[in-house]
């Protein structure tokens, strides 16, 4: 298995570097506006999410542009239930991480979405790594689920004792999945495949920097694990040219975290 994993990294490195070298030679001396745009959009997108996920900031912003009526309705909805608040966060991420980049790719770059990780062919060729990663991650999740910092943060939807999971909790889990799809598309699709022609294999590590940073504020073990996960999922996406295995891995771990947190919460 170790030889198999090593082969994935080595072969992906050689292939990515060869393609990057060929592309760089063909475009020597030409400014790559696409890469500049992607790098600027990373900063722009992460900044928007950081500020506008704060309901108070969003309300104040709406008032500052004289959309007072809309601000009042928005504030009322956010106060109505946690599903609305969490839904706002998820929809914000889905728009900035997926919807806008997809429009940029199709109508700005005039490229196919399949060139940025949205292809199914060969997506699950390395499915055995899915089970390997689960075997590594699930015991860690089971352990950290017993800690106070973990239980205070997960699940995002605070299911009350006696509250039925349908419909609100199930709606949230669907939004949660779409949020993970958007996240994987942004980092392992839009960013990684957008930078690989110039930076080759090293685009994995460039992508991992902002990916790690979005975990700031979460429990330390999760943030440190994001560095390793970012590299591994990046290599898999670079190898298969697809994000779907990453989506499956990411959401499987996330749903396990939610279920473990709920178990310890209600057990306590």
KAWOFEN-V984505 format. One record per pair of residues at least 24 apart in sequence whose C-alpha atoms are under 10 Angstrom apart, sorted by sequence separation. I is the first residue (numbers start at 0). J is the second residue. If there is no record, write none. Layout:
# KAWOFEN-V984505
i:I j:J
i:I j:J
This chain:
# KAWOFEN-V984505
i:54 j:78
i:186 j:210
i:206 j:230
i:207 j:231
i:185 j:210
i:204 j:229
i:205 j:230
i:207 j:232
i:203 j:229
i:204 j:230
i:207 j:233
i:183 j:210
i:203 j:230
i:206 j:233
i:182 j:210
i:202 j:230
i:203 j:231
i:203 j:232
i:204 j:233
i:54 j:84
i:203 j:233
i:204 j:234
i:53 j:84
i:202 j:233
i:203 j:234
i:52 j:84
i:202 j:234
i:203 j:235
i:52 j:85
i:54 j:87
i:200 j:233
i:201 j:234
i:203 j:236
i:53 j:87
i:54 j:88
i:200 j:234
i:203 j:237
i:52 j:87
i:53 j:88
i:202 j:237
i:51 j:87
i:52 j:88
i:51 j:88
i:52 j:89
i:200 j:237
i:52 j:90
i:199 j:237
i:200 j:238
i:49 j:88
i:52 j:91
i:48 j:88
i:51 j:91
i:52 j:92
i:192 j:233
i:187 j:229
i:191 j:233
i:195 j:237
i:48 j:91
i:186 j:229
i:187 j:230
i:191 j:234
i:47 j:91
i:48 j:92
i:192 j:236
i:47 j:92
i:187 j:232
i:188 j:233
i:191 j:236
i:192 j:237
i:48 j:94
i:183 j:229
i:186 j:232
i:187 j:233
i:191 j:237
i:44 j:91
i:45 j:92
i:48 j:95
i:186 j:233
i:187 j:234
i:44 j:92
i:47 j:95
i:48 j:96
i:187 j:235
i:188 j:236
i:192 j:240
i:183 j:232
i:187 j:236
i:188 j:237
i:191 j:240
i:192 j:241
i:44 j:94
i:45 j:95
i:183 j:233
i:187 j:237
i:44 j:95
i:45 j:96
i:43 j:95
i:44 j:96
i:188 j:240
i:183 j:236
i:187 j:240
i:188 j:241
i:41 j:95
i:187 j:241
i:188 j:242
i:40 j:95
i:41 j:96
i:44 j:99
i:187 j:242
i:188 j:243
i:40 j:96
i:44 j:100
i:186 j:242
i:187 j:243
i:184 j:241
i:185 j:242
i:183 j:241
i:184 j:242
i:187 j:245
i:183 j:242
i:184 j:243
i:187 j:246
i:40 j:100
i:183 j:243
i:183 j:244
i:184 j:245
i:180 j:242
i:183 j:245
i:184 j:246
i:37 j:100
i:180 j:243
i:183 j:246
i:182 j:246
i:183 j:247
i:152 j:217
i:180 j:245
i:181 j:246
i:37 j:103
i:152 j:218
i:179 j:245
i:180 j:246
i:183 j:249
i:116 j:183
i:117 j:184
i:151 j:218
i:179 j:246
i:180 j:247
i:182 j:249
i:116 j:184
i:149 j:217
i:178 j:246
i:179 j:247
i:115 j:184
i:116 j:185
i:148 j:217
i:149 j:218
i:177 j:246
i:180 j:249
i:85 j:155
i:115 j:185
i:148 j:218
i:149 j:219
i:176 j:246
i:179 j:249
i:180 j:250
i:33 j:104
i:85 j:156
i:116 j:187
i:117 j:188
i:147 j:218
i:148 j:219
i:149 j:220
i:176 j:247
i:179 j:250
i:84 j:156
i:112 j:184
i:115 j:187
i:116 j:188
i:117 j:189
i:146 j:218
i:149 j:221
i:178 j:250
i:82 j:155
i:115 j:188
i:116 j:189
i:176 j:249
i:177 j:250
i:33 j:107
i:81 j:155
i:82 j:156
i:114 j:188
i:115 j:189
i:176 j:250
i:179 j:253
i:33 j:108
i:81 j:156
i:82 j:157
i:113 j:188
i:114 j:189
i:115 j:190
i:116 j:191
i:143 j:218
i:175 j:250
i:176 j:251
i:32 j:108
i:81 j:157
i:112 j:188
i:115 j:191
i:116 j:192
i:81 j:158
i:112 j:189
i:115 j:192
i:143 j:220
i:176 j:253
i:114 j:192
i:115 j:193
i:143 j:221
i:172 j:250
i:175 j:253
i:176 j:254
i:114 j:193
i:175 j:254
i:97 j:177
i:93 j:174
i:97 j:178
i:100 j:181
i:139 j:220
i:140 j:221
i:89 j:171
i:93 j:175
i:96 j:178
i:139 j:221
i:172 j:254
i:96 j:179
i:97 j:180
i:98 j:181
i:101 j:184
i:83 j:167
i:86 j:170
i:90 j:174
i:93 j:177
i:94 j:178
i:96 j:180
i:97 j:181
i:100 j:184
i:101 j:185
i:82 j:167
i:86 j:171
i:89 j:174
i:90 j:175
i:92 j:177
i:93 j:178
i:96 j:181
i:97 j:182
i:100 j:185
i:104 j:189
i:172 j:257
i:81 j:167
i:82 j:168
i:85 j:171
i:88 j:174
i:89 j:175
i:92 j:178
i:93 j:179
i:95 j:181
i:96 j:182
i:97 j:183
i:98 j:184
i:99 j:185
i:103 j:189
i:80 j:167
i:81 j:168
i:87 j:174
i:88 j:175
i:89 j:176
i:90 j:177
i:91 j:178
i:92 j:179
i:93 j:180
i:94 j:181
i:95 j:182
i:96 j:183
i:97 j:184
i:98 j:185
i:82 j:170
i:83 j:171
i:86 j:174
i:89 j:177
i:90 j:178
i:93 j:181
i:96 j:184
i:97 j:185
i:100 j:188
i:101 j:189
i:136 j:224
i:82 j:171
i:85 j:174
i:86 j:175
i:89 j:178
i:92 j:181
i:93 j:182
i:96 j:185
i:97 j:186
i:100 j:189
i:104 j:193
i:81 j:171
i:85 j:175
i:88 j:178
i:89 j:179
i:92 j:182
i:95 j:185
i:96 j:186
i:100 j:190
i:90 j:181
i:93 j:184
i:97 j:188
i:82 j:174
i:86 j:178
i:89 j:181
i:93 j:185
i:97 j:189
i:92 j:185
i:96 j:189
i:132 j:228
i:132 j:231
i:154 j:253
i:153 j:253
i:154 j:254
i:154 j:255
i:156 j:257
i:160 j:261
i:154 j:256
i:155 j:257
i:159 j:261
i:128 j:231
i:153 j:256
i:154 j:257
i:158 j:261
i:153 j:257
i:154 j:258
i:157 j:261
i:160 j:264
i:161 j:265
i:152 j:257
i:153 j:258
i:154 j:259
i:155 j:260
i:159 j:264
i:160 j:265
i:150 j:256
i:153 j:259
i:154 j:260
i:158 j:264
i:159 j:265
i:128 j:235
i:149 j:256
i:150 j:257
i:153 j:260
i:154 j:261
i:157 j:264
i:158 j:265
i:149 j:257
i:152 j:260
i:153 j:261
i:150 j:259
i:151 j:260
i:125 j:235
i:149 j:259
i:150 j:260
i:154 j:264
i:144 j:255
i:149 j:260
i:150 j:261
i:153 j:264
i:123 j:235
i:136 j:248
i:140 j:252
i:144 j:256
i:150 j:262
i:122 j:235
i:125 j:238
i:140 j:253
i:143 j:256
i:144 j:257
i:147 j:260
i:150 j:263
i:151 j:264
i:122 j:236
i:125 j:239
i:137 j:251
i:141 j:255
i:144 j:258
i:145 j:259
i:146 j:260
i:150 j:264
i:124 j:239
i:129 j:244
i:133 j:248
i:136 j:251
i:137 j:252
i:140 j:255
i:141 j:256
i:144 j:259
i:145 j:260
i:122 j:238
i:123 j:239
i:128 j:244
i:129 j:245
i:132 j:248
i:133 j:249
i:136 j:252
i:140 j:256
i:143 j:259
i:144 j:260
i:121 j:238
i:122 j:239
i:139 j:256
i:140 j:257
i:141 j:258
i:142 j:259
i:143 j:260
i:144 j:261
i:145 j:262
i:146 j:263
i:147 j:264
i:7 j:125
i:121 j:239
i:122 j:240
i:123 j:241
i:126 j:244
i:129 j:247
i:130 j:248
i:133 j:251
i:137 j:255
i:141 j:259
i:144 j:262
i:145 j:263
i:120 j:239
i:121 j:240
i:122 j:241
i:123 j:242
i:125 j:244
i:129 j:248
i:133 j:252
i:136 j:255
i:137 j:256
i:140 j:259
i:141 j:260
i:144 j:263
i:145 j:264
i:116 j:236
i:119 j:239
i:120 j:240
i:121 j:241
i:122 j:242
i:123 j:243
i:124 j:244
i:128 j:248
i:129 j:249
i:132 j:252
i:140 j:260
i:144 j:264
i:4 j:125
i:115 j:236
i:116 j:237
i:118 j:239
i:119 j:240
i:120 j:241
i:122 j:243
i:123 j:244
i:126 j:247
i:115 j:237
i:118 j:240
i:119 j:241
i:121 j:243
i:122 j:244
i:123 j:245
i:126 j:248
i:129 j:251
i:133 j:255
i:137 j:259
i:116 j:239
i:117 j:240
i:118 j:241
i:119 j:242
i:121 j:244
i:122 j:245
i:4 j:128
i:116 j:240
i:117 j:241
i:118 j:242
i:119 j:243
i:123 j:247
i:3 j:128
i:115 j:240
i:116 j:241
i:117 j:242
i:118 j:243
i:119 j:244
i:114 j:240
i:115 j:241
i:116 j:242
i:117 j:243
i:0 j:127
i:113 j:240
i:114 j:241
i:115 j:242
i:116 j:243
i:0 j:128
i:113 j:241
i:113 j:242
i:0 j:131
i:41 j:185
i:41 j:186
i:41 j:189
i:41 j:190
i:40 j:190
i:37 j:189
i:38 j:190
i:37 j:190
i:37 j:191
i:38 j:193
i:34 j:190
i:37 j:193
i:38 j:194
i:36 j:193
i:37 j:194
i:34 j:193
i:35 j:194
i:33 j:193
i:34 j:194
i:33 j:194
i:34 j:195
i:34 j:196
i:34 j:197
i:45 j:209
i:49 j:213
i:41 j:206
i:45 j:210
i:48 j:213
i:31 j:197
i:42 j:209
i:45 j:212
i:41 j:209
i:45 j:213
i:26 j:197
i:22 j:195
i:23 j:196
i:22 j:196
i:23 j:197
i:19 j:194
i:21 j:196
i:22 j:197
i:23 j:198
i:19 j:195
i:20 j:196
i:21 j:197
i:23 j:199
i:18 j:195
i:19 j:196
i:20 j:197
i:22 j:199
i:18 j:196
i:19 j:197
i:20 j:198
i:16 j:195
i:17 j:196
i:18 j:197
i:19 j:198
i:20 j:199
i:15 j:195
i:16 j:196
i:18 j:198
i:19 j:199
i:15 j:196
i:16 j:197
i:18 j:199
i:19 j:200
i:15 j:197
i:16 j:198
i:17 j:199
i:18 j:200
i:15 j:198
i:16 j:199
i:17 j:200
i:15 j:199
i:16 j:200
i:14 j:199
i:15 j:200
i:16 j:201
i:13 j:199
i:14 j:200
i:15 j:201
i:12 j:199
i:13 j:200
i:15 j:202
i:11 j:199
i:12 j:200
i:11 j:200
i:12 j:201
i:8 j:200
i:15 j:234
i:12 j:234
i:15 j:237
i:8 j:231
i:11 j:234
i:14 j:237
i:15 j:238
i:11 j:235
i:14 j:238
i:11 j:236
i:12 j:237
i:8 j:234
i:11 j:237
i:12 j:238
i:7 j:234
i:8 j:235
i:11 j:238
i:7 j:235
i:10 j:238
i:11 j:239
i:8 j:237
i:8 j:238
i:7 j:238
